């Protein structure tokens, strides 16, 4: 698999890396840039459909769903969008004559909902959904498959929760010397964890802590983002600054943040010599790295930063959506009390409507 960023890159790949013929076809996918990805796990008995949960991904569509953090319930999707999603799930599950579990992956962008996949089988998110909403979805589906309808089992309404559950992935890059940590369409994760609390920030903070990617509540943050992410990065940077963290950034990002009124220390790009972010990483001052490359060249330029983050055990973020979630999490962790509860205590608060 190869990710190409422009027509010239595609021509080079087709000419040098593959041999195209009727016997050797090439599949080309076009990414929906800046779309919100949605996952839904449901159980269908051929007549009724039980939606276990609608999950909103934190990373944008294009990151493999197995590598993306996601949250229950969705935090940014409008109610009208969720109703359309529910309608699509029911129609597709019944139209495919599913008897058992079905997983649907969708994307939302500019008022349009796209159906990416519909898989009439269990998915890797079933354990997460079951723990988040307190429903034994695998058991319910198994009973459906041996002839017990959803009505007979007493499961006909979608569960609603007053708290937020976040699923985060475990990535093996510390075991793979030299590997780039940048996420893409190929799945890299080797496990998953979850965090639960009464707002997204605290739930995300817990999930990152469980994933051994603990977010800092003090120290220095390095930010270097692509142009289209700078406005959103400014919002995140403001929250990090309000939480008491200091910020360093490279040329254009530093200038943009300064124009927004944020005190930022400018550091050199790596090829311009010291002082650069690698110097700060090596002496232990950088506590969080936010780096969102977009072009093939910027991907290469950021490799040393991302690799150093792994080697020196510094939390790193490569998408602006995750950066915003992390900023919210750090600010909430500084201001609010983290909830400590057993899972079944949360489940007692689940309701149906």
C-alpha positions, 0 to 999 in steps of 0.5 A, a space after each residue: 500500500 502507498 499513500 500518494 499526495 498528488 498526481 505526480 506521486 501517483 504517476 511515479 508509483 504507477 510507473 516504478 512500484 507496480 506492474 499494471 495489467 488485467 492480471 495485476 489490477 490496482 485499487 485506488 481509494 480517494 480519501 474524504 479529507 477532514 470528514 468525521 468517521 462514525 462506527 455503529 454496532 447493532 444486532 438484527 433478528 431479521 425484523 427488529 434492530 437493536 443499536 448498541 451504540 453510535 461511536 464518533 471517531 476522534 481521528 478523521 476518516 482515513 485513519 484505520 478504524 482500528 487505530 482511531 480513538 472513538 467515543 460514546 456517545 458522539 460529542 460533535 455530531 448534530 442530533 439530526 445526523 444521528 437520526 439519519 445514521 440510525 435510519 441507515 443502520 436499520 434499513 441496511 441491516 434489514 435489507 441485508 437480512 442480517 441475523 446477528 451482529 452488524 457493524 457499519 462504518 460511515 463518514 460525515 462531511 459537509 452535511 452528507 453521510 457516506 456509508 463506507 462499509 457494512 459488515 454482517 459480523 462482529 467487530 473489534 468494537 463489540 467489547 468496548 460497546 458492551 462495556 460502555 453501555 452495559 449490554 452483552 451484545 455478543 450474547 444477545 446476537 448468539 441468542 438471535 442466531 439460535 432463534 430468540 428474537 430481540 423482543 423475546 429477549 427484552 432488548 428493543 431500545 437503544 441504551 443511552 448513557 449520561 457519561 462518556 466512554 473513550 476507546 484508545 489504542 495501544 501502538 507498538 512503536 516502542 518495540 519497533 526501532 526506526 518505525 514511523 509513528 504516523 497513522 494512516 489507512 494500514 492498521 498498526 495497533 496491537 490492543 485497546 483500552 478505555 476510559 470513562 467519566 462524565 465529560 469527554 476531557 476526563 474520559 480521554 485523559 483516563 484513556 491516554 493514561 491507560 494507553 501509556 501515553 499519559 498527558 502532561 499537566 505541566 511542562 512544555 508542549 511542542 506544536 508544528 502543524 500544517 496550514 489548514 490546522 493552524 486555526 484549530 491548533 490555536 484553540 488547543 494551544 490556548 487551552 494548554 496555555 490556560 492549563 499552565 503549560 508553555 509552548 514552543 513551535 517552529 517558524 510559521 506555527 510560532 508566528 500564527 500562535 503569536 498573532 493570536 496573542 499566545 506567548 510562544 518560544 520559536 525553535 529552529 527546524 531540525 535542518 537549521 541547527 540548534 536550538 531545535 525540538 530534538 534538543 529539548 526532547 533529549 534534555 527532558 523538557 518537552 512533555 507533549 508533541 503535536 505534529 500534523 504533516 500533510 505533504 510527503 516532504 513534511 511527513 519525511 521532515 517530521 519523522 525524526 521528531 515523531 521517532 524521538 518522541 517514542 524513543 524518549 517516551 514523550 506523548 505524541 499526537 499526529 492529528 488535529 482532532 486528537 490535539 483538541 481532545 488532548 487540550 480539553 483533557 489536560 484543562 479538565 484534569 487541572 480544573 475538575 475532579 477525576 471520577 473513580 467508580 466501578 464499571 457496574 456503578 456506571 451501568 446503573 445509570 444507563 437508561 432507555 428512551 
